Amino acid sequence: MAARKTTARRTTKKTTAPAKCSTCKGTGEIATEVRVGRGRRKTGHHQTGLCPDCFGSGLAST
């Protein structure tokens, strides 16, 4: 009977989750205030927009 060949056990590397963006807290969107008119007065209304730090990905830039 032939001898068995043993191989080292392969283990997978643990991957860490990427860090979340601190500005949008990982959502990718932030609320921006709506401005109107020539004087750019604030109306008190808000709309969602892309996060300027992570560009909507929700991941912290390195």
DSSP file (Angstrom, degrees, kcal/mol; ACC not computed):
  #  RESIDUE AA STRUCTURE BP1 BP2  ACC     N-H-->O    O-->H-N    N-H-->O    O-->H-N    TCO  KAPPA ALPHA  PHI   PSI    X-CA   Y-CA   Z-CA
    1    1 A M              0   0    0      0, 0.0     2,-0.1     0, 0.0     0, 0.0   0.000 360.0 360.0 360.0 137.2    0.0    0.0    0.0
    2    2 A A        -     0   0    0      1,-0.1     2,-0.2     0, 0.0     0, 0.0  -0.431 360.0-106.1 -77.2 148.7    1.3    3.4   -0.9
    3    3 A A        -     0   0    0     -2,-0.1     2,-0.2     1,-0.1    -1,-0.1  -0.480  35.5-114.3 -74.6 143.5    2.0    6.0    1.7
    4    4 A R        -     0   0    0     -2,-0.2     2,-0.5     1,-0.0    -1,-0.1  -0.552  20.7-133.8 -78.7 140.2   -0.5    8.9    2.0
    5    5 A K        -     0   0    0     -2,-0.2     2,-0.4     2,-0.0    -1,-0.0  -0.828  20.2-155.7 -92.7 128.6    0.7   12.4    1.2
    6    6 A T        -     0   0    0     -2,-0.5     2,-0.3     0, 0.0     0, 0.0  -0.851   6.4-162.8-105.4 141.2   -0.4   14.9    3.8
    7    7 A T        -     0   0    0     -2,-0.4     2,-0.1     1,-0.0     3,-0.1  -0.859  29.7 -95.9-118.9 156.3   -0.7   18.6    3.0
    8    8 A A        -     0   0    0     -2,-0.3     2,-0.3     1,-0.1    -1,-0.0  -0.422  46.0-104.7 -68.8 143.7   -0.9   21.5    5.3
    9    9 A R        -     0   0    0     -2,-0.1     2,-0.4     1,-0.1    -1,-0.1  -0.527  33.6-133.8 -71.5 131.2   -4.4   22.7    6.2
   10   10 A R        -     0   0    0     -2,-0.3     2,-0.4    -3,-0.1    -1,-0.1  -0.724  20.5-165.4 -89.9 133.0   -5.2   25.9    4.3
   11   11 A T        -     0   0    0     -2,-0.4     2,-0.3     0, 0.0     0, 0.0  -0.896  18.0-123.0-115.6 148.2   -6.8   28.6    6.3
   12   12 A T        -     0   0    0     -2,-0.4     2,-0.2     1,-0.1     0, 0.0  -0.650  28.9-112.6 -88.7 146.5   -8.6   31.7    4.9
   13   13 A K        -     0   0    0     -2,-0.3     2,-0.4     1,-0.1    -1,-0.1  -0.552  29.5-118.5 -76.7 140.4   -7.4   35.1    5.9
   14   14 A K        -     0   0    0     -2,-0.2     2,-0.4     1,-0.0    -1,-0.1  -0.664  27.5-152.3 -79.5 129.1   -9.8   37.1    8.0
   15   15 A T        -     0   0    0     -2,-0.4     2,-0.3     0, 0.0    -1,-0.0  -0.849   5.9-139.6-104.0 139.5  -10.9   40.3    6.2
   16   16 A T        -     0   0    0     -2,-0.4     3,-0.1     1,-0.1     0, 0.0  -0.690  25.9-105.5 -94.3 149.7  -11.9   43.3    8.2
   17   17 A A        -     0   0    0     -2,-0.3     3,-0.1     1,-0.1    -1,-0.1  -0.496  42.4-104.3 -71.2 140.1  -14.9   45.4    7.1
   18   18 A P        -     0   0    0      0, 0.0    -1,-0.1     0, 0.0     2,-0.1  -0.314  43.2 -97.1 -64.3 150.6  -13.9   48.8    5.6
   19   19 A A        -     0   0    0     41,-0.2    41,-2.6     1,-0.1     2,-0.2  -0.366  37.9-118.7 -69.4 146.0  -14.3   51.8    7.8
   20   20 A K  B     -A   59   0A   0     39,-0.2    39,-0.3     1,-0.1     2,-0.2  -0.537  32.3 -97.7 -84.3 152.1  -17.4   53.9    7.4
   21   21 A C     >> -     0   0    0     37,-1.9     4,-1.0    -2,-0.2     5,-0.5  -0.471  25.3-147.4 -67.3 134.8  -17.3   57.5    6.4
   22   22 A S  T  45S+     0   0    0     -2,-0.2    -1,-0.1     2,-0.2    -2,-0.0   0.763  92.4  55.9 -78.7 -24.1  -17.5   59.8    9.4
   23   23 A T  T  45S+     0   0    0      1,-0.2    -1,-0.2     7,-0.0    -2,-0.0   0.947 124.7  19.3 -72.9 -49.1  -19.4   62.5    7.6
   24   24 A C  T >45S-     0   0    0      6,-0.1     3,-1.2    27,-0.0     5,-0.3   0.440  99.7-125.1-102.7  -1.1  -22.4   60.5    6.3
   25   25 A K  T 3<5S-     0   0    0     -4,-1.0    -3,-0.2     1,-0.2    -5,-0.1   0.820  72.2 -53.5  58.9  34.9  -22.0   57.6    8.8
   26   26 A G  T 3 <S+     0   0    0     -5,-0.5    -1,-0.2    -7,-0.1    -4,-0.1   0.429 118.1 102.7  87.8   0.3  -21.8   55.0    6.0
   27   27 A T  S <  S-     0   0    0     -3,-1.2    -2,-0.1     2,-0.2     3,-0.1   0.801  76.7-135.4 -85.6 -28.7  -25.1   55.9    4.2
   28   28 A G  S    S+     0   0    0      1,-0.2    23,-1.7    -7,-0.1     2,-0.3   0.364  73.7  88.8  89.8  -4.8  -23.5   57.9    1.3
   29   29 A E  E     -B   50   0B   0     -5,-0.3     2,-0.3    21,-0.2    -1,-0.2  -0.946  50.6-173.6-127.5 147.9  -26.0   60.7    1.6
   30   30 A I  E     -B   49   0B   0     19,-2.5    19,-2.4    -2,-0.3     2,-0.5  -0.939  29.9-110.6-132.1 158.4  -26.2   63.9    3.5
   31   31 A A  E     -B   48   0B   0     -2,-0.3     2,-0.4    17,-0.2    17,-0.2  -0.776  32.4-168.4 -90.7 129.2  -28.9   66.5    3.9
   32   32 A T  E     -B   47   0B   0     15,-3.4    15,-2.6    -2,-0.5     2,-0.3  -0.920  23.3-115.0-117.2 145.9  -28.2   69.9    2.3
   33   33 A E  E     -B   46   0B   0     -2,-0.4     2,-0.4    13,-0.2    13,-0.2  -0.576  27.8-122.2 -81.9 139.3  -30.3   73.0    2.9
   34   34 A V  E     -     0   0B   0     11,-2.5     9,-1.8    -2,-0.3    10,-0.4  -0.647  27.2-167.5 -82.0 131.9  -32.2   74.5   -0.1
   35   35 A R  E     -B   42   0B   0     -2,-0.4     2,-0.3     7,-0.2     7,-0.2  -0.957   6.7-175.8-120.7 140.5  -31.3   78.1   -1.0
   36   36 A V  E   > +B   41   0B   0      5,-2.3     5,-1.8    -2,-0.4     3,-0.1  -0.891  35.2  27.6-132.9 161.6  -33.4   80.2   -3.3
   37   37 A G  T > 5S-     0   0    0     -2,-0.3     3,-0.8     3,-0.2    -2,-0.0  -0.011  93.0 -65.4  83.4 174.6  -33.3   83.6   -4.9
   38   38 A R  T 3 5S+     0   0    0      1,-0.2    -1,-0.2     2,-0.1     0, 0.0   0.821 134.8  50.6 -71.1 -30.7  -30.5   86.0   -5.9
   39   39 A G  T 3 5S-     0   0    0     -3,-0.1    -1,-0.2     2,-0.0    -2,-0.2   0.466 108.0-127.1 -85.3  -1.0  -29.5   86.5   -2.3
   40   40 A R  T < 5 -     0   0    0     -3,-0.8    -3,-0.2     1,-0.2     2,-0.1   0.922  39.4-174.0  56.5  49.2  -29.4   82.7   -1.8
   41   41 A R  E   < -B   36   0B   0     -5,-1.8    -5,-2.3     1,-0.1     2,-0.3  -0.453  25.6-112.0 -76.3 149.4  -31.7   82.9    1.3
   42   42 A K  E     -B   35   0B   0     -7,-0.2    -7,-0.2    -2,-0.1    -1,-0.1  -0.599  23.3-168.1 -81.9 138.1  -32.4   79.7    3.3
   43   43 A T  E     -     0   0B   0     -9,-1.8    -1,-0.1    -2,-0.3    -8,-0.1   0.597  40.3-115.9-102.4 -13.9  -35.9   78.3    3.1
   44   44 A G  E    S+     0   0B   0    -10,-0.4     2,-0.2     1,-0.4    -9,-0.1   0.390  78.0 119.6  91.2  -3.8  -35.7   75.8    5.9
   45   45 A H  E     -     0   0B   0    -11,-0.3   -11,-2.5     2,-0.0    -1,-0.4  -0.627  47.9-154.1 -92.8 155.4  -36.2   72.9    3.5
   46   46 A H  E     -B   33   0B   0    -13,-0.2     2,-0.3    -2,-0.2   -13,-0.2  -0.933  10.0-171.4-128.8 152.1  -33.7   70.1    3.0
   47   47 A Q  E     -B   32   0B   0    -15,-2.6   -15,-3.4    -2,-0.3     2,-0.2  -0.961  28.3-109.8-136.1 156.6  -32.8   67.7    0.2
   48   48 A T  E     +B   31   0B   0     -2,-0.3     2,-0.3   -17,-0.2   -17,-0.2  -0.602  39.3 169.5 -88.0 148.7  -30.5   64.7    0.1
   49   49 A G  E     -B   30   0B   0    -19,-2.4   -19,-2.5    -2,-0.2     2,-0.1  -0.935  40.2 -75.7-147.8 168.5  -27.2   64.8   -1.8
   50   50 A L  E     -B   29   0B   0     -2,-0.3   -21,-0.2   -21,-0.2   -22,-0.1  -0.389  52.9-104.5 -68.3 145.3  -24.1   62.7   -2.2
   51   51 A C     >  -     0   0    0    -23,-1.7     4,-1.6     1,-0.1     5,-0.4  -0.548  23.0-145.9 -68.8 129.4  -21.5   62.9    0.6
   52   52 A P  T  4 S+     0   0    0      0, 0.0    -1,-0.1     0, 0.0    -2,-0.1   0.694  94.0  52.1 -73.3 -16.8  -18.6   65.1   -0.6
   53   53 A D  T  4 S+     0   0    0      1,-0.1     8,-0.1     8,-0.0    -2,-0.0   0.890 125.7  18.3 -85.7 -41.2  -16.1   63.0    1.3
   54   54 A C  T >4 S-     0   0    0      6,-0.1     3,-1.3     7,-0.0     5,-0.3   0.445  94.7-127.5-111.6  -1.5  -16.9   59.5    0.1
   55   55 A F  T 3< S-     0   0    0     -4,-1.6    -5,-0.1     1,-0.3   -26,-0.1   0.843  73.5 -51.8  57.2  38.2  -18.8   60.4   -3.1
   56   56 A G  T 3  S+     0   0    0     -5,-0.4    -1,-0.3    -7,-0.1   -27,-0.1   0.412 116.2 105.9  87.5  -2.3  -21.8   58.2   -2.1
   57   57 A S  S <  S-     0   0    0     -3,-1.3    -2,-0.1     2,-0.2     3,-0.1   0.802  74.1-138.5 -81.2 -27.7  -19.9   55.0   -1.4
   58   58 A G        +     0   0    0      1,-0.3   -37,-1.9   -30,-0.1     2,-0.4   0.415  64.4 116.7  84.8  -1.2  -20.2   55.2    2.4
   59   59 A L  B    S-A   20   0A   0     -5,-0.3    -1,-0.3   -39,-0.3   -39,-0.2  -0.803  71.8-109.6-103.3 142.7  -16.6   54.1    2.9
   60   60 A A        -     0   0    0    -41,-2.6     2,-0.2    -2,-0.4   -41,-0.2  -0.440  32.7-124.0 -68.7 137.1  -13.9   56.2    4.4
   61   61 A S              0   0    0     -2,-0.1    -1,-0.1     1,-0.1    -7,-0.0  -0.562 360.0 360.0 -81.0 148.2  -11.3   57.4    2.0
   62   62 A T              0   0    0     -2,-0.2    -1,-0.1     0, 0.0    -2,-0.0   0.421 360.0 360.0-102.0 360.0   -7.7   56.6    2.9
